[in-house]
Amino acid sequence: MWRFIIGRLLQAVPVIFIVITATFFLVRAAPGGPFDAEKAVIPEVKAALERQYRLDLPLHQQYVAYLSDLVQGDLGPSFKYPGRSINELIESGLPVTAELGAYALLIALIIGGISGILAALRPNTLQDYIPMSLAMVGICMPTFLLGPLLVLLFGIELDWLPVSGWGDIPGDKILPSITLGAAYAAYVARLSRAGMLEVLSQDYIRTARAKGLPEWHVVLKHGLRGGMLPVVAFLGPAFAGLLAGSFVVETIFQIPGLGRFYVQAAFNRDYTMILGTTVFLSTLIVLFNLLSDIVAAWLNPRLRAQLSE
Amino acid sequence: MVKSTIRALGVLCLLSLAACMGGESKVEQGNRDGVLHYGNGSEPQGLDPHVVTGVPENKIIRTLFEGLAVKNPYTLEPEPGVAERWDISADGKQITFHINPNARWSNGDPVTAHDYVWSWRRALDPNMGNQYAYMLYPLVNAEAYATGKLDDTEKLGVRAKNDLTLEVTLNAPTPYFIQLMDHYSTFAVHPETVSKHGGATDRFTPWTRVGNIVSNGPFVLTEWKLNRYIRVEKNPLYWNADNVKLNAVMFYPTENLTSEERMFRAGQLHYTNEVPLDKIPVYKSMDNSPFVQAPYLGTYYYLLNTEKPPMDDVRVRKALSMAVDRETLVSTVLQNAYVPAYSITPPDTLGYFPPKTFSYDPEKARQLLAEAGYPNGDNWPGLELTYNTSENHRKVAVAIQQMWKDVLNIEVSLANQEWKVYLDSVNQMNFQIARRGWIGDYVDPNNFLDLFITEGGNNNTGYSDPVYDEIILREAPNAPTREERYALFRKAETMLMDEMPILPIYTYTSKHLMHPSVKGIPPNLMDSLNIRYVWLDPNETLKAE
């Protein structure tokens, strides 16, 4: 098992290195720079700014300097927010985005898991069709539509919930979490239905039923563990996707998370911010994929046996 | 199972309902406690007056710091700030500021003339990378110092005669110089505080953080939650604290227009930074409408690249301009949210009205185009109109494209570019027609007309006329009276519009939703907020829609 983990971690290093290199040179290739503005910046001022951010060095030297800072954990200063470091900005945004992602994932698991399992129990009946059609709608409905719709209904019409913010007013975390979680709930529902269907048709389930075990026992104890495998495999990338993809929800609800920095950085040509967030998120994605592989291996006895050989 | 899902959802709703019961809105609470909740557009880049550029930064910095003179929000004329009065010499080149002996930094230190000398040297220091350094260029030797041609700071036209007297020497009479004292790039910073946290010209120091910052304005910084809010509270040491009515201001980075409008509706904001265009009719029709709109010191126009055919022919440029029906454009596509413009300077710029040298004239436009060799659009070589990605720019471009087609029977294609790509194209003069906006930094026609001097950094049209340059750079600054100066500007602007290197479209407006309880924020050309005048009346409520 340890060999498996260490091997995968070693594989991750070149992947992340390629991501950094590609991002570094791609953002530099884009026209326009961080100091271009509608009002022309006088050449002397621009030169001073470039000096302060090391942009006056040849590109390869900037690259080497960036890498050596990165190895020491320093992601550099922000262009857009002078006086703040990228580390600091990520630190300020990450807890919020992670919390939002965790709630969304929880909602996705509870709603998606329950409806998927129930659908699998009575395939091709109404109990299957209704949640699965809803799931299809959930997958198709973009967050930028669902968010404002929920706000309109619960925030404005019914006036039950705050329309924006994060942790400022009680209840303001509910709508963004649901908005972000909905699409993932739909995926989880479809995955858990498929997984459960496959497992419930296995011989050992028939054996369990033949033993006369109550149905809930069969489903929860014997079926769930195998049936949830596809969901677990999905969770790692899903959580990373929630972190990286929450920017739409963060924008709709004015949430001070990481996603907003990420998107704005690209528009602002905030080189260090683009790189910092890309490096950070790609590392997270690699780690979460690894984590979900480990959990999947742990849940699947055959795979576990293979790995411990 | 459907039942159980519904039940789960029901429980969730009930829980959330319980969580937000008993809510007095932020606005009601604010009215009671004297706290203004202010939609401020976006997260400020920072709060160092010599580093940042931008409107949201301006709003916050001007509550924390105060300039030598401030603007009266009703008239936009200067009134005493840190300086209790100032004398201007007969030739207009010497200004003596007398600093208010009661002016204090928030740590109790007196504000002195030496602080200004130190701060202006910092603002102009070439190592600072201050993008607004040019605001101080009217000072003797300021430009030479800021561009590295002179390194003796003693030669700068600013000197402290004693603790409370600041002497300023200008290159030429600059009638708008006092106004510039209300621009953050000319504000003083507290030298000891800046030095304590890093080098004087270092952009990366934490001196503006909560707990570190020392300022001299009506409010002090008490909380700064990145991308959430900034809270400033009344500064008891401010010299005019007795006349500050608010206890605190909360600034929110409301980037998303739609969300901001929803926050207003939900009672979370007193004041919005913007109003979505499609919501304007609804708000306008309300009794006691919270919608406020005023002309804004900015012009939306198209740059015409006079170096590229067919636009190197003035007749083509004029034909294009006369074929645009601005009144219709504004009243239909733009929902009357802007004002049609026929020149670069916005109307009533501190009493200045630009000349109107042409109007919508399809007949004349066709005739001019025919004279230029394209009768009824024949032989038309095609033209590309570049704009940066935005729904609003696209709508305007499509409408104008259609007007040109209808009136002149010519094809113009549209090219949409991402912001930085567009800036690059414009700066490289790599376009035929390009959208442009210019927002004034100070209320004076000079701020618009000096854009088009030969080789001006923001000219971007290839327009060059030595007579025009002479008027703007030499004759107008030396004009003895405001009337004579404005007459010169009108002459220059008439010359400019006769060559038509730009196609003015509309004058910007500031648009806000303002809760009726908010008093003392009059609409004005600068969209200028003077927080000293603002107060909240708890008896005023927003009528239900």
Chai-1 contact restraints between the chains, C-beta under 6 A:
chainA,res_idxA,chainB,res_idxB,connection_type,confidence,min_distance_angstrom,max_distance_angstrom,comment,restraint_id
A,P31,B,V421,contact,1.0,0.0,6.0,A-B,restraint_1
A,P31,B,D424,contact,1.0,0.0,6.0,A-B,restraint_2
A,G32,B,K420,contact,1.0,0.0,6.0,A-B,restraint_3
A,G32,B,V421,contact,1.0,0.0,6.0,A-B,restraint_4
A,G32,B,L423,contact,1.0,0.0,6.0,A-B,restraint_5
A,G32,B,D424,contact,1.0,0.0,6.0,A-B,restraint_6
A,D36,B,K420,contact,1.0,0.0,6.0,A-B,restraint_7
A,D36,B,L423,contact,1.0,0.0,6.0,A-B,restraint_8
A,A40,B,G457,contact,1.0,0.0,6.0,A-B,restraint_9
A,A40,B,N458,contact,1.0,0.0,6.0,A-B,restraint_10
A,V41,B,Q131,contact,1.0,0.0,6.0,A-B,restraint_11
A,E44,B,P126,contact,1.0,0.0,6.0,A-B,restraint_12
A,E44,B,T147,contact,1.0,0.0,6.0,A-B,restraint_13
A,E44,B,G148,contact,1.0,0.0,6.0,A-B,restraint_14
A,V45,B,G129,contact,1.0,0.0,6.0,A-B,restraint_15
A,V45,B,Q131,contact,1.0,0.0,6.0,A-B,restraint_16
A,A48,B,P126,contact,1.0,0.0,6.0,A-B,restraint_17
A,A48,B,N127,contact,1.0,0.0,6.0,A-B,restraint_18
A,A48,B,G129,contact,1.0,0.0,6.0,A-B,restraint_19
A,L49,B,G129,contact,1.0,0.0,6.0,A-B,restraint_20
A,Q52,B,G129,contact,1.0,0.0,6.0,A-B,restraint_21
A,Q52,B,R203,contact,1.0,0.0,6.0,A-B,restraint_22
A,P77,B,F204,contact,1.0,0.0,6.0,A-B,restraint_23
A,K80,B,Q45,contact,1.0,0.0,6.0,A-B,restraint_24
A,Y81,B,Q45,contact,1.0,0.0,6.0,A-B,restraint_25
A,P82,B,G46,contact,1.0,0.0,6.0,A-B,restraint_26
A,P82,B,V51,contact,1.0,0.0,6.0,A-B,restraint_27
A,P82,B,R203,contact,1.0,0.0,6.0,A-B,restraint_28
A,G83,B,G46,contact,1.0,0.0,6.0,A-B,restraint_29
A,G83,B,F204,contact,1.0,0.0,6.0,A-B,restraint_30
A,S92,B,L226,contact,1.0,0.0,6.0,A-B,restraint_31
A,S115,B,T5,contact,1.0,0.0,6.0,A-B,restraint_32
A,L118,B,M1,contact,1.0,0.0,6.0,A-B,restraint_33
A,Q127,B,M1,contact,1.0,0.0,6.0,A-B,restraint_34
A,I130,B,V2,contact,1.0,0.0,6.0,A-B,restraint_35
A,W160,B,L17,contact,1.0,0.0,6.0,A-B,restraint_36
A,L161,B,S16,contact,1.0,0.0,6.0,A-B,restraint_37
A,L161,B,C20,contact,1.0,0.0,6.0,A-B,restraint_38
A,V163,B,R262,contact,1.0,0.0,6.0,A-B,restraint_39
A,V163,B,A266,contact,1.0,0.0,6.0,A-B,restraint_40
A,S164,B,S259,contact,1.0,0.0,6.0,A-B,restraint_41
A,S164,B,M263,contact,1.0,0.0,6.0,A-B,restraint_42
A,P170,B,A19,contact,1.0,0.0,6.0,A-B,restraint_43
A,P170,B,C20,contact,1.0,0.0,6.0,A-B,restraint_44
A,G171,B,S16,contact,1.0,0.0,6.0,A-B,restraint_45
A,G171,B,A19,contact,1.0,0.0,6.0,A-B,restraint_46
A,G171,B,C20,contact,1.0,0.0,6.0,A-B,restraint_47
A,I174,B,S16,contact,1.0,0.0,6.0,A-B,restraint_48
A,T251,B,N256,contact,1.0,0.0,6.0,A-B,restraint_49
A,Q254,B,S259,contact,1.0,0.0,6.0,A-B,restraint_50
A,P256,B,N227,contact,1.0,0.0,6.0,A-B,restraint_51
A,P256,B,R228,contact,1.0,0.0,6.0,A-B,restraint_52
A,R269,B,K420,contact,1.0,0.0,6.0,A-B,restraint_53
